[in-house]
Amino acid sequence: MGSNLEKRHIVIIGGGVIGCCVAYFLTRHPHYIRELHSVTLLEASQLAGGSSGKAGGVVATWADPQCIAPLSYKLHTQLAKTHNGERNWGFRNVHCADVDAMGDAVGHVSADHNRSQFHPHVVSEPTDSSHPHELDWIIPEKIKSYTELGDPTNTAQVHPYLFTTQIARLAEEQGAKVILGSVTSIKYSKDGRAAESVTYKAKDTLRVQELPATDIVIAAGPWTRFLFPAAPIQESRNHSIVVRPSRPTSAYVLFPELRPKIPQRRVPPEIYSRPDATIYSCGPSDTDVPLPETSDSVDIDQEACNVIYKDISSISREIREGEVLIKQACYRPIVVGRKREIGPLIGQTGIKALWLAAGHDSWGVQNGPATGKVMSEMILDGQARSADVSTLDPRLMLKTFRQMCTEGNRVVPGTATPDGILTGLTYCVDYDEDSIEYDPELDAEGEDEVVD
């Protein structure tokens, strides 16, 4: 880390909740000097155009991973108080429960009748067949069990799109610059040990420009591997809908397991009652649809959205008599081979000036503030101070390249040598998506080659 009295040109790639939170906390850091430190956020299509704008928006102390989830909940609460989040992005405290319900589900059936695929922290068996009186928009006789996971003391919700775009606006107020443009390449030093600049094509003019950078943060979600092929991140598409029910509904987030009429087969949607008098619901994921170039090119399977509506309307008259306002789809970024409770990749890549903040899976909105906070500390303080994120170090999931391959001043990452060894600028991941494991002795003999 250089002196904070030196000029810094920090470029953040990705205008989702993670990139916007990094920009926000950089511009609020005690060592941030507006006249010396430039913060530029590059987004290919639109802010919050991907999963950051199409997620459910639950935030909780009990979320994953536990090394940052409580901090992020605390920061969400502080941000809401400081910037009137209740008005500006629908922040409110809520109840959250795991519900086993008997509905006339018609789709998304799965042989897995464990807890919800999206929330592996839900591991306890149902303990109470009763449910709160306030939860009056679910047909009572449909509920077979009700297990509260969180209450208003430790659980809240935000509107993801509004939260992300408002945080970006607040970062701009403190000097951050948002540019709509697709990153085409990252330029590295001749020896491949440092990142130097980012080249992008402006969305409006199509003009190609280069941004010199002292720090580059890749926060591009599932698109991270397009820019950094070594990143072990894959995508998973999810569909969701927004419904205006026949009447306003109480503040509950539900993770129901809907039992169809097919014995032993269940359906795991998620249902979020929102303060704007709508209900959001998402269904299971599919992994057979390739990731498009940008978030505004995501294909939407209309039938998948119709099935979500049919499923959830089978347990709620208010939903059944309501109106579907939005049908949408997005891609979640998943770290291949990493256990969900361990979390995303946050920190140094081993290449000077190149950072990763990606792979947050279902918890991007939840953990955006904590990620932004610790990234700002890493960049401007030289280390994370607010939380111990050592288990999230990207270098634990990457292997150091022994050989470098360059083409002029630009490194060609992922080039294979005749003996099959991958070479390139930074790290390479040689993995089988079904079997990758963290090796505690990863590159131990070459640790002295890692550039901090």
VOPAGU-2260 file (C-alpha; in pm, 1 decimal, decimal comma):
REM VOPAGU-2260
SITE   aa  ch    i         X         Y         Z
SITE  MET   A    0       0,0       0,0       0,0
SITE  GLY   A    1     132,2     340,6     -95,7
SITE  SER   A    2     100,3     656,3     108,7
SITE  ASN   A    3    -250,9     796,7     127,0
SITE  LEU   A    4     -99,2    1135,1      41,1
SITE  GLU   A    5     -13,4     998,6    -301,6
SITE  LYS   A    6    -257,5    1007,7    -589,5
SITE  ARG   A    7    -470,0     694,1    -620,2
SITE  HIS   A    8    -677,3     596,4    -922,0
SITE  ILE   A    9    -916,8     324,6    -807,9
SITE  VAL   A   10   -1125,1     155,0   -1076,6
SITE  ILE   A   11   -1414,2     -69,8    -976,6
SITE  ILE   A   12   -1549,7    -303,9   -1243,7
SITE  GLY   A   13   -1915,6    -388,8   -1189,9
SITE  GLY   A   14   -2213,9    -171,5   -1102,3
SITE  GLY   A   15   -2396,7    -421,7    -887,6
SITE  VAL   A   16   -2442,4    -397,7    -513,7
SITE  ILE   A   17   -2085,2    -507,7    -441,4
SITE  GLY   A   18   -1918,0    -254,1    -671,1
SITE  CYS   A   19   -2146,8      26,0    -554,5
SITE  CYS   A   20   -2078,9     -53,3    -187,9
SITE  VAL   A   21   -1704,0     -58,4    -251,1
SITE  ALA   A   22   -1734,7     286,7    -410,6
SITE  TYR   A   23   -1947,5     414,8    -122,3
SITE  PHE   A   24   -1714,5     300,1     155,5
SITE  LEU   A   25   -1403,8     416,0     -26,7
SITE  THR   A   26   -1548,9     765,4     -44,3
SITE  ARG   A   27   -1639,5     751,0     327,5
SITE  HIS   A   28   -1306,5     614,3     444,6
SITE  PRO   A   29   -1118,0     843,4     688,1
SITE  HIS   A   30    -811,0     837,9     461,7
SITE  TYR   A   31   -1006,0     923,1     146,6
SITE  ILE   A   32    -898,0    1258,3       6,7
SITE  ARG   A   33   -1121,8    1372,9    -274,5
SITE  GLU   A   34    -850,4    1585,0    -437,5
SITE  LEU   A   35    -600,9    1296,0    -441,5
SITE  HIS   A   36    -811,4     981,3    -472,7
SITE  SER   A   37   -1027,5     915,6    -777,8
SITE  VAL   A   38   -1286,9     638,9    -762,3
SITE  THR   A   39   -1435,1     525,0   -1093,7
SITE  LEU   A   40   -1713,9     268,6   -1121,3
SITE  LEU   A   41   -1746,4      95,6   -1459,8
SITE  GLU   A   42   -2073,0     -79,3   -1545,8
SITE  ALA   A   43   -2145,0    -245,0   -1880,7
SITE  SER   A   44   -2522,8    -195,8   -1899,6
SITE  GLN   A   45   -2698,3     -31,3   -1604,6
SITE  LEU   A   46   -2653,6      -6,9   -1229,7
SITE  ALA   A   47   -2817,4    -299,3   -1050,0
SITE  GLY   A   48   -2904,1    -454,9   -1384,2
SITE  GLY   A   49   -2826,8    -809,3   -1269,8
SITE  SER   A   50   -2908,5    -999,6    -953,4
SITE  SER   A   51   -2845,4    -686,3    -744,2
SITE  GLY   A   52   -3168,1    -544,1    -882,3
SITE  LYS   A   53   -3367,3    -866,5    -897,5
SITE  ALA   A   54   -3297,4   -1032,2    -562,4
SITE  GLY   A   55   -3522,6   -1070,0    -261,4
SITE  GLY   A   56   -3336,5    -836,5     -28,7
SITE  VAL   A   57   -3333,4   -1006,7     311,3
SITE  VAL   A   58   -3051,6    -901,0     546,5
SITE  ALA   A   59   -2978,7   -1075,9     874,9
SITE  THR   A   60   -2719,5   -1140,0    1141,8
SITE  TRP   A   61   -2761,5   -1515,1    1086,3
SITE  ALA   A   62   -2678,9   -1508,8     714,8
SITE  ASP   A   63   -2368,9   -1662,3     556,0
SITE  PRO   A   64   -2075,2   -1633,4     591,0
SITE  GLN   A   65   -2063,1   -1551,7     957,4
SITE  CYS   A   66   -1729,7   -1371,7     931,2
SITE  ILE   A   67   -1904,5   -1076,4     761,9
SITE  ALA   A   68   -2283,0   -1127,1     793,0
SITE  PRO   A   69   -2327,3    -966,9    1139,4
SITE  LEU   A   70   -2110,5    -671,0    1035,0
SITE  SER   A   71   -2309,6    -627,9     716,0
SITE  TYR   A   72   -2640,5    -631,5     903,7
SITE  LYS   A   73   -2503,6    -367,0    1138,5
SITE  LEU   A   74   -2391,6    -153,9     844,1
SITE  HIS   A   75   -2728,6    -195,2     671,5
SITE  THR   A   76   -2895,2     -65,8     985,9
SITE  GLN   A   77   -2654,5     227,5    1012,5
SITE  LEU   A   78   -2693,9     316,0     644,7
SITE  ALA   A   79   -3071,2     314,4     680,1
SITE  LYS   A   80   -3053,9     549,1     977,8
SITE  THR   A   81   -2801,5     781,9     814,5
SITE  HIS   A   82   -2966,8     805,4     473,5
SITE  ASN   A   83   -3333,7     740,8     555,6
SITE  GLY   A   84   -3332,2     391,0     411,9
SITE  GLU   A   85   -3691,5     336,1     516,5
SITE  ARG   A   86   -3799,4     594,5     263,2
SITE  ASN   A   87   -3524,9     561,2       3,8
SITE  TRP   A   88   -3487,6     183,8     -32,0
SITE  GLY   A   89   -3763,7      20,3     171,1
SITE  PHE   A   90   -3557,9     -80,7     473,5
SITE  ARG   A   91   -3765,7    -237,8     746,4
SITE  ASN   A   92   -3726,8    -507,4    1008,0
SITE  VAL   A   93   -3915,8    -828,4     941,3
SITE  HIS   A   94   -3992,3   -1177,5    1058,3
SITE  CYS   A   95   -3838,1   -1461,8     859,4
SITE  ALA   A   96   -3956,7   -1820,2     874,2
SITE  ASP   A   97   -3920,1   -2164,3     727,1
SITE  VAL   A   98   -4269,0   -2286,3     638,5
SITE  ASP   A   99   -4377,7   -2633,9     539,5
SITE  ALA   A  100   -4698,0   -2597,2     342,3
SITE  MET   A  101   -4930,6   -2818,4     144,8
SITE  GLY   A  102   -4996,6   -2645,1    -185,9
SITE  ASP   A  103   -5107,8   -2747,6    -530,9
SITE  ALA   A  104   -4761,5   -2689,4    -671,5
SITE  VAL   A  105   -4724,3   -2758,8   -1040,4
SITE  GLY   A  106   -4355,5   -2713,1   -1109,4
SITE  HIS   A  107   -3997,0   -2698,4    -988,9
SITE  VAL   A  108   -4037,4   -3034,4    -817,7
SITE  SER   A  109   -3723,8   -3176,3    -668,3
SITE  ALA   A  110   -3635,9   -3507,7    -514,2
SITE  ASP   A  111   -3442,1   -3318,9    -248,2
SITE  HIS   A  112   -3666,7   -3268,3      50,7
SITE  ASN   A  113   -3407,3   -3111,2     274,4
SITE  ARG   A  114   -3416,7   -2739,7     344,3
SITE  SER   A  115   -3423,7   -2470,1      80,2
SITE  GLN   A  116   -3150,0   -2483,2    -179,9
SITE  PHE   A  117   -3094,3   -2110,3    -143,1
SITE  HIS   A  118   -3044,9   -2102,9     230,9
SITE  PRO   A  119   -2840,7   -2396,1     362,8
SITE  HIS   A  120   -2837,1   -2236,9     707,7
SITE  VAL   A  121   -3195,8   -2358,9     741,7
SITE  VAL   A  122   -3108,4   -2693,6     891,6
SITE  SER   A  123   -3333,4   -2728,6    1195,1
SITE  GLU   A  124   -3645,6   -2938,3    1177,5
SITE  PRO   A  125   -3981,5   -2758,5    1210,0
SITE  THR   A  126   -4062,6   -2709,8    1577,3
SITE  ASP   A  127   -4397,0   -2536,1    1575,9
SITE  SER   A  128   -4703,6   -2606,8    1365,6
SITE  SER   A  129   -4868,6   -2281,7    1472,5
SITE  HIS   A  130   -4797,9   -1953,0    1303,3
SITE  PRO   A  131   -4828,2   -1585,3    1398,7
SITE  HIS   A  132   -5168,6   -1423,8    1376,3
SITE  GLU   A  133   -5017,4   -1141,6    1169,8
SITE  LEU   A  134   -4926,4   -1387,6     895,2
SITE  ASP   A  135   -5281,4   -1374,0     768,9
SITE  TRP   A  136   -5209,8   -1382,1     395,4
SITE  ILE   A  137   -5117,2   -1750,2     392,0
SITE  ILE   A  138   -5413,5   -1989,3     403,2
SITE  PRO   A  139   -5397,5   -2129,7     760,0
SITE  GLU   A  140   -5489,2   -2486,3     675,5
SITE  LYS   A  141   -5208,9   -2498,5     418,6
SITE  ILE   A  142   -4939,2   -2453,2     685,8
SITE  LYS   A  143   -4807,5   -2781,4     825,0
SITE  SER   A  144   -4523,3   -2632,6    1026,6
SITE  TYR   A  145   -4374,2   -2291,8    1097,2
SITE  THR   A  146   -4018,0   -2236,6    1223,9
SITE  GLU   A  147   -3901,4   -1880,6    1280,3
SITE  LEU   A  148   -3548,9   -1817,3    1158,4
SITE  GLY   A  149   -3526,5   -1448,6    1239,7
SITE  ASP   A  150   -3726,3   -1170,2    1397,4
SITE  PRO   A  151   -3719,8    -789,0    1377,3
SITE  THR   A  152   -3426,4    -776,7    1619,9
SITE  ASN   A  153   -3191,4    -954,9    1379,2
SITE  THR   A  154   -3358,7    -956,3    1038,0
SITE  ALA   A  155   -3457,0    -686,6     790,6
SITE  GLN   A  156   -3516,8    -633,1     421,6
SITE  VAL   A  157   -3433,2    -378,5     155,9
SITE  HIS   A  158   -3546,3    -323,4    -199,5
SITE  PRO   A  159   -3229,5    -439,8    -380,7
SITE  TYR   A  160   -3256,1    -215,7    -685,5
SITE  LEU   A  161   -3332,8      95,4    -483,8
SITE  PHE   A  162   -3061,8      17,8    -229,6
SITE  THR   A  163   -2794,2     -37,7    -493,1
SITE  THR   A  164   -2875,6     268,6    -700,9
SITE  GLN   A  165   -2906,3     492,3    -395,1
SITE  ILE   A  166   -2570,3     375,4    -259,6
SITE  ALA   A  167   -2416,5     453,6    -599,7
SITE  ARG   A  168   -2571,8     800,5    -593,3
SITE  LEU   A  169   -2432,4     862,3    -245,0
SITE  ALA   A  170   -2087,0     755,7    -363,4
SITE  GLU   A  171   -2113,8    1000,2    -653,3
SITE  GLU   A  172   -2198,3    1278,8    -410,4
SITE  GLN   A  173   -1860,7    1221,1    -246,1
SITE  GLY   A  174   -1666,2    1223,2    -570,3
SITE  ALA   A  175   -1702,2     877,6    -723,0
SITE  LYS   A  176   -1761,2     870,6   -1098,9
SITE  VAL   A  177   -1994,6     621,2   -1265,8
SITE  ILE   A  178   -1924,5     532,3   -1629,3
SITE  LEU   A  179   -2142,1     305,8   -1842,3
SITE  GLY   A  180   -1907,0     103,9   -2056,6
SITE  SER   A  181   -1797,0    -254,2   -2117,5
SITE  VAL   A  182   -1448,6    -346,5   -2000,9
SITE  THR   A  183   -1256,9    -508,2   -2284,2
SITE  SER   A  184    -927,9    -578,3   -2110,1
SITE  ILE   A  185    -705,0    -524,5   -1810,6
SITE  LYS   A  186    -350,5    -421,1   -1896,9
SITE  TYR   A  187     -62,4    -559,5   -1695,8
SITE  SER   A  188     305,9    -477,0   -1653,5
SITE  LYS   A  189     553,2    -649,4   -1882,1
SITE  ASP   A  190     653,5    -895,0   -1612,4
SITE  GLY   A  191     291,2    -969,9   -1535,3
SITE  ARG   A  192     318,7    -887,5   -1167,9
SITE  ALA   A  193     103,6    -573,3   -1157,1
SITE  ALA   A  194    -219,9    -446,7   -1309,2
SITE  GLU   A  195    -184,7    -102,9   -1463,8
SITE  SER   A  196    -501,1       4,3   -1643,7
SITE  VAL   A  197    -848,0     -85,3   -1764,4
SITE  THR   A  198    -969,0     -46,5   -2123,4
SITE  TYR   A  199   -1341,4      -6,4   -2185,9
SITE  LYS   A  200   -1585,8      80,0   -2462,7
SITE  ALA   A  201   -1829,1     356,5   -2369,9
SITE  LYS   A  202   -2192,7     249,5   -2396,6
SITE  ASP   A  203   -2314,3     574,9   -2551,5
SITE  THR   A  204   -2034,3     669,2   -2791,6
SITE  LEU   A  205   -1872,9     323,7   -2841,4
SITE  ARG   A  206   -1541,7     501,5   -2800,4
SITE  VAL   A  207   -1261,7     285,5   -2659,9
SITE  GLN   A  208   -1074,2     445,3   -2372,1
SITE  GLU   A  209    -806,0     344,3   -2125,1
SITE  LEU   A  210    -814,6     427,0   -1754,7
SITE  PRO   A  211    -479,0     417,5   -1570,7
SITE  ALA   A  212    -525,1     260,9   -1228,3
SITE  THR   A  213    -333,3     217,2    -906,9
SITE  ASP   A  214    -600,3     -28,0    -788,8
SITE  ILE   A  215    -850,2    -237,2    -984,3
SITE  VAL   A  216   -1138,7    -409,2    -805,9
SITE  ILE   A  217   -1320,7    -675,8   -1005,7
SITE  ALA   A  218   -1674,8    -690,8    -868,1
SITE  ALA   A  219   -1848,9    -818,5   -1178,1
SITE  GLY   A  220   -2045,4   -1104,5   -1023,4
SITE  PRO   A  221   -2082,6   -1397,5   -1264,8
SITE  TRP   A  222   -1907,0   -1191,8   -1533,9
SITE  THR   A  223   -1587,2   -1185,7   -1326,3
SITE  ARG   A  224   -1435,2   -1478,8   -1511,5
SITE  PHE   A  225   -1471,3   -1292,5   -1842,9
SITE  LEU   A  226   -1212,0   -1047,1   -1711,8
SITE  PHE   A  227   -1016,3   -1279,7   -1486,7
SITE  PRO   A  228   -1043,1   -1634,0   -1624,4
SITE  ALA   A  229    -859,3   -1777,1   -1325,5
SITE  ALA   A  230   -1148,3   -1688,3   -1094,0
SITE  PRO   A  231   -1335,9   -2010,5   -1005,1
SITE  ILE   A  232   -1678,0   -1851,7   -1045,8
SITE  GLN   A  233   -1969,2   -1999,3   -1233,3
SITE  GLU   A  234   -2321,9   -1873,7   -1288,6
SITE  SER   A  235   -2669,8   -1997,4   -1208,5
SITE  ARG   A  236   -2984,7   -1843,5   -1354,4
SITE  ASN   A  237   -3288,6   -1772,3   -1138,8
SITE  HIS   A  238   -3634,5   -1649,4   -1232,1
SITE  SER   A  239   -3848,8   -1429,4   -1012,0
SITE  ILE   A  240   -4173,5   -1237,9   -1018,4
SITE  VAL   A  241   -4323,6    -936,3    -846,1
SITE  VAL   A  242   -4692,9    -953,6    -760,9
SITE  ARG   A  243   -4931,9    -689,0    -637,6
SITE  PRO   A  244   -5158,8    -886,4    -400,9
SITE  SER   A  245   -5525,4    -810,4    -355,8
SITE  ARG   A  246   -5444,6    -629,6     -29,2
SITE  PRO   A  247   -5131,3    -521,0     162,0
SITE  THR   A  248   -4951,4    -801,8     344,2
SITE  SER   A  249   -4764,1    -811,2     675,1
SITE  ALA   A  250   -4384,1    -792,1     702,6
SITE  TYR   A  251   -4273,7   -1151,2     655,0
SITE  VAL   A  252   -4007,9   -1324,9     450,3
SITE  LEU   A  253   -4089,7   -1690,9     398,4
SITE  PHE   A  254   -3878,4   -1982,5     283,3
SITE  PRO   A  255   -4155,2   -2232,8     221,0
SITE  GLU   A  256   -4124,4   -2593,4     119,7
SITE  LEU   A  257   -4437,6   -2653,4     -85,2
SITE  ARG   A  258   -4547,5   -3012,9     -91,2
SITE  PRO   A  259   -4711,2   -3092,9    -426,1
SITE  LYS   A  260   -4955,4   -3376,6    -460,2
SITE  ILE   A  261   -4662,9   -3594,7    -569,7
SITE  PRO   A  262   -4550,3   -3766,1    -247,8
SITE  GLN   A  263   -4199,9   -3691,8    -118,0
SITE  ARG   A  264   -4129,4   -3423,1    -376,3
SITE  ARG   A  265   -4110,2   -3057,5    -285,1
SITE  VAL   A  266   -4085,6   -2711,7    -431,4
SITE  PRO   A  267   -3863,0   -2440,4    -278,8
SITE  PRO   A  268   -3972,5   -2088,3    -372,8
SITE  GLU   A  269   -3905,1   -1783,4    -158,0
SITE  ILE   A  270   -4168,4   -1522,6     -75,2
SITE  TYR   A  271   -4096,5   -1164,4      35,1
SITE  SER   A  272   -4367,9    -923,0     139,3
SITE  ARG   A  273   -4246,0    -571,1      62,8
SITE  PRO   A  274   -4340,1    -233,9     211,5
SITE  ASP   A  275   -4447,0    -102,5    -130,2
SITE  ALA   A  276   -4748,5    -337,7    -114,1
SITE  THR   A  277   -4594,4    -594,8    -349,8
SITE  ILE   A  278   -4472,7    -951,2    -305,9
SITE  TYR   A  279   -4151,2   -1080,5    -457,0
SITE  SER   A  280   -4094,6   -1450,4    -518,4
SITE  CYS   A  281   -3815,3   -1647,5    -680,9
SITE  GLY   A  282   -3790,4   -2009,4    -783,2
SITE  PRO   A  283   -3513,8   -2267,3    -819,1
SITE  SER   A  284   -3213,4   -2217,8   -1042,4
SITE  ASP   A  285   -3111,3   -2361,8   -1375,2
SITE  THR   A  286   -2754,9   -2397,8   -1494,7
SITE  ASP   A  287   -2798,5   -2496,9   -1858,4
SITE  VAL   A  288   -2841,2   -2145,8   -2001,6
SITE  PRO   A  289   -2509,7   -1976,4   -2089,9
SITE  LEU   A  290   -2422,4   -1641,2   -1937,2
SITE  PRO   A  291   -2482,9   -1357,2   -2187,5
SITE  GLU   A  292   -2235,8   -1075,2   -2241,7
SITE  THR   A  293   -2426,9    -826,1   -2027,0
SITE  SER   A  294   -2706,7    -824,0   -1770,4
SITE  ASP   A  295   -2951,1    -658,2   -2008,3
SITE  SER   A  296   -2926,7    -957,4   -2243,6
SITE  VAL   A  297   -3056,3   -1219,3   -2000,0
SITE  ASP   A  298   -3326,4   -1443,3   -2148,9
SITE  ILE   A  299   -3647,4   -1479,8   -1950,9
SITE  ASP   A  300   -3840,1   -1805,9   -1955,6
SITE  GLN   A  301   -4199,1   -1688,7   -1928,5
SITE  GLU   A  302   -4324,6   -2031,3   -1834,4
SITE  ALA   A  303   -4077,5   -2052,4   -1545,3
SITE  CYS   A  304   -4224,0   -1727,8   -1410,4
SITE  ASN   A  305   -4578,3   -1855,9   -1461,2
SITE  VAL   A  306   -4496,8   -2166,7   -1261,1
SITE  ILE   A  307   -4363,8   -1958,5    -970,2
SITE  TYR   A  308   -4691,4   -1766,7    -962,1
SITE  LYS   A  309   -4902,4   -2083,2    -975,2
SITE  ASP   A  310   -4698,8   -2239,1    -696,7
SITE  ILE   A  311   -4717,4   -1953,0    -448,5
SITE  SER   A  312   -5077,2   -1861,7    -532,2
SITE  SER   A  313   -5177,4   -2212,9    -420,1
SITE  ILE   A  314   -5114,6   -2112,9     -56,5
SITE  SER   A  315   -5234,8   -1750,8     -62,6
SITE  ARG   A  316   -5566,5   -1606,7    -177,3
SITE  GLU   A  317   -5414,8   -1257,7    -175,1
SITE  ILE   A  318   -5152,3   -1366,7    -424,7
SITE  ARG   A  319   -5399,1   -1569,7    -630,6
SITE  GLU   A  320   -5630,9   -1270,5    -660,1
SITE  GLY   A  321   -5343,9   -1032,3    -726,1
SITE  GLU   A  322   -5164,6    -918,0   -1041,1
SITE  VAL   A  323   -4823,5   -1017,6   -1169,9
SITE  LEU   A  324   -4633,9    -694,4   -1234,3
SITE  ILE   A  325   -4285,8    -815,7   -1328,1
SITE  LYS   A  326   -4134,1   -1132,1   -1470,6
SITE  GLN   A  327   -3754,1   -1138,6   -1467,4
SITE  ALA   A  328   -3438,8   -1347,2   -1454,4
SITE  CYS   A  329   -3080,8   -1297,7   -1338,3
SITE  TYR   A  330   -2760,7   -1490,0   -1276,0
SITE  ARG   A  331   -2605,0   -1554,8    -935,6
SITE  PRO   A  332   -2224,4   -1580,7    -903,0
SITE  ILE   A  333   -2114,4   -1902,0    -733,5
SITE  VAL   A  334   -1762,9   -1988,1    -619,7
SITE  VAL   A  335   -1694,3   -2333,2    -758,0
SITE  GLY   A  336   -1611,5   -2588,4    -493,0
SITE  ARG   A  337   -1637,5   -2351,0    -198,3
SITE  LYS   A  338   -1883,4   -2431,9      76,4
SITE  ARG   A  339   -2156,6   -2171,5      89,4
SITE  GLU   A  340   -2102,6   -2091,9     455,7
SITE  ILE   A  341   -1740,8   -2001,3     381,2
SITE  GLY   A  342   -1840,7   -1730,1     139,5
SITE  PRO   A  343   -1722,9   -1523,0    -156,6
SITE  LEU   A  344   -1378,3   -1412,6    -274,2
SITE  ILE   A  345   -1275,1   -1083,9    -113,9
SITE  GLY   A  346    -924,8    -942,6    -123,6
SITE  GLN   A  347    -594,7    -962,0    -307,1
SITE  THR   A  348    -533,0   -1181,8    -606,0
SITE  GLY   A  349    -156,5   -1191,1    -561,1
SITE  ILE   A  350    -107,7    -947,5    -846,0
SITE  LYS   A  351     -22,3    -598,9    -735,5
SITE  ALA   A  352    -315,9    -356,7    -770,3
SITE  LEU   A  353    -565,8    -629,4    -864,5
SITE  TRP   A  354    -844,6    -716,1    -620,8
SITE  LEU   A  355   -1146,1    -948,3    -624,1
SITE  ALA   A  356   -1484,8    -892,3    -461,6
SITE  ALA   A  357   -1709,5   -1152,0    -622,0
SITE  GLY   A  358   -1888,1   -1483,5    -580,0
SITE  HIS   A  359   -2147,2   -1378,0    -320,7
SITE  ASP   A  360   -2410,1   -1624,4    -443,6
SITE  SER   A  361   -2750,7   -1549,9    -283,7
SITE  TRP   A  362   -2604,0   -1310,3     -28,0
SITE  GLY   A  363   -2481,7   -1018,7    -241,7
SITE  VAL   A  364   -2730,0    -761,5    -115,9
SITE  GLN   A  365   -2692,6    -893,2     238,7
SITE  ASN   A  366   -2312,9    -874,2     237,6
SITE  GLY   A  367   -2259,8    -577,4       7,8
SITE  PRO   A  368   -2193,9    -324,8     287,3
SITE  ALA   A  369   -1946,7    -547,3     473,5
SITE  THR   A  370   -1765,3    -626,3     150,1
SITE  GLY   A  371   -1744,4    -258,2      64,4
SITE  LYS   A  372   -1622,6    -173,4     413,9
SITE  VAL   A  373   -1341,6    -429,6     429,5
SITE  MET   A  374   -1235,4    -364,2      69,3
SITE  SER   A  375   -1200,3       6,6     145,2
SITE  GLU   A  376    -985,2     -82,2     445,7
SITE  MET   A  377    -768,6    -321,3     246,4
SITE  ILE   A  378    -706,2     -59,5     -21,8
SITE  LEU   A  379    -658,7     249,6     194,9
SITE  ASP   A  380    -535,2      96,0     523,0
SITE  GLY   A  381    -349,5    -202,8     385,7
SITE  GLN   A  382    -558,9    -451,8     582,8
SITE  ALA   A  383    -916,1    -532,8     679,1
SITE  ARG   A  384    -991,7    -395,4    1024,8
SITE  SER   A  385   -1366,6    -437,5    1068,6
SITE  ALA   A  386   -1378,6    -814,8    1020,6
SITE  ASP   A  387   -1151,7   -1115,8     988,3
SITE  VAL   A  388   -1194,9   -1213,4     624,3
SITE  SER   A  389    -887,9   -1435,4     598,5
SITE  THR   A  390   -1102,6   -1732,8     498,5
SITE  LEU   A  391   -1233,9   -1531,4     202,3
SITE  ASP   A  392    -887,0   -1456,5      61,5
SITE  PRO   A  393    -900,7   -1527,8    -314,5
SITE  ARG   A  394    -549,8   -1668,7    -298,3
SITE  LEU   A  395    -682,6   -1969,3    -107,9
SITE  MET   A  396    -880,1   -2066,9    -417,1
SITE  LEU   A  397    -612,6   -1991,1    -674,3
SITE  LYS   A  398    -282,2   -2144,7    -772,4
SITE  THR   A  399      19,2   -1935,1    -853,7
SITE  PHE   A  400     139,1   -1940,5   -1212,4
SITE  ARG   A  401     502,5   -2041,1   -1244,9
SITE  GLN   A  402     538,3   -1916,5   -1598,8
SITE  MET   A  403     430,7   -1591,6   -1756,2
SITE  CYS   A  404     312,4   -1546,2   -2111,4
SITE  THR   A  405     296,8   -1200,6   -2263,9
SITE  GLU   A  406     205,6   -1049,2   -2595,5
SITE  GLY   A  407     365,8    -705,9   -2609,2
SITE  ASN   A  408     259,8    -532,0   -2288,3
SITE  ARG   A  409     -56,0    -735,4   -2258,0
SITE  VAL   A  410     -60,2   -1069,0   -2085,7
SITE  VAL   A  411    -245,7   -1355,6   -2245,5
SITE  PRO   A  412    -399,7   -1535,3   -1946,3
SITE  GLY   A  413    -479,8   -1903,3   -1951,4
SITE  THR   A  414    -239,2   -2000,9   -2231,1
SITE  ALA   A  415    -143,0   -2367,8   -2228,1
SITE  THR   A  416     216,5   -2478,2   -2273,0
SITE  PRO   A  417     299,2   -2799,2   -2465,2
SITE  ASP   A  418     304,2   -2998,0   -2142,8
SITE  GLY   A  419     -45,5   -2879,4   -2059,8
SITE  ILE   A  420      50,9   -2640,8   -1779,9
SITE  LEU   A  421    -161,6   -2328,8   -1783,0
SITE  THR   A  422      39,4   -2008,5   -1787,6
SITE  GLY   A  423     -53,8   -1646,6   -1777,6
SITE  LEU   A  424     -42,3   -1329,9   -1582,2
SITE  THR   A  425    -178,3   -1415,7   -1246,9
SITE  TYR   A  426    -338,3   -1721,6   -1100,7
SITE  CYS   A  427    -484,0   -2018,4   -1274,2
SITE  VAL   A  428    -743,4   -2252,4   -1142,6
SITE  ASP   A  429    -702,8   -2610,8   -1253,1
SITE  TYR   A  430   -1029,5   -2746,8   -1128,5
SITE  ASP   A  431   -1303,2   -2995,8   -1175,7
SITE  GLU   A  432   -1622,8   -2812,5   -1088,3
SITE  ASP   A  433   -1754,3   -3115,1    -899,3
SITE  SER   A  434   -1445,9   -3196,9    -699,1
SITE  ILE   A  435   -1239,5   -2883,6    -630,9
SITE  GLU   A  436   -1127,2   -2856,4    -271,0
SITE  TYR   A  437    -920,7   -2605,4     -79,3
SITE  ASP   A  438    -565,9   -2733,6     -38,7
SITE  PRO   A  439    -410,8   -2590,2     281,6
SITE  GLU   A  440     -67,4   -2644,7     129,3
SITE  LEU   A  441    -169,7   -2459,1    -184,2
SITE  ASP   A  442     143,0   -2328,9    -355,7
SITE  ALA   A  443     334,6   -2343,2     -28,0
SITE  GLU   A  444     667,4   -2376,0    -202,2
SITE  GLY   A  445     601,8   -2067,3    -408,6
SITE  GLU   A  446     461,6   -1833,8    -145,4
SITE  ASP   A  447     757,1   -1601,5    -180,4
SITE  GLU   A  448     644,0   -1527,4    -536,6
SITE  VAL   A  449     307,6   -1382,0    -435,1
SITE  VAL   A  450     302,5   -1007,0    -486,0
SITE  ASP   A  451     116,8    -811,0    -219,2
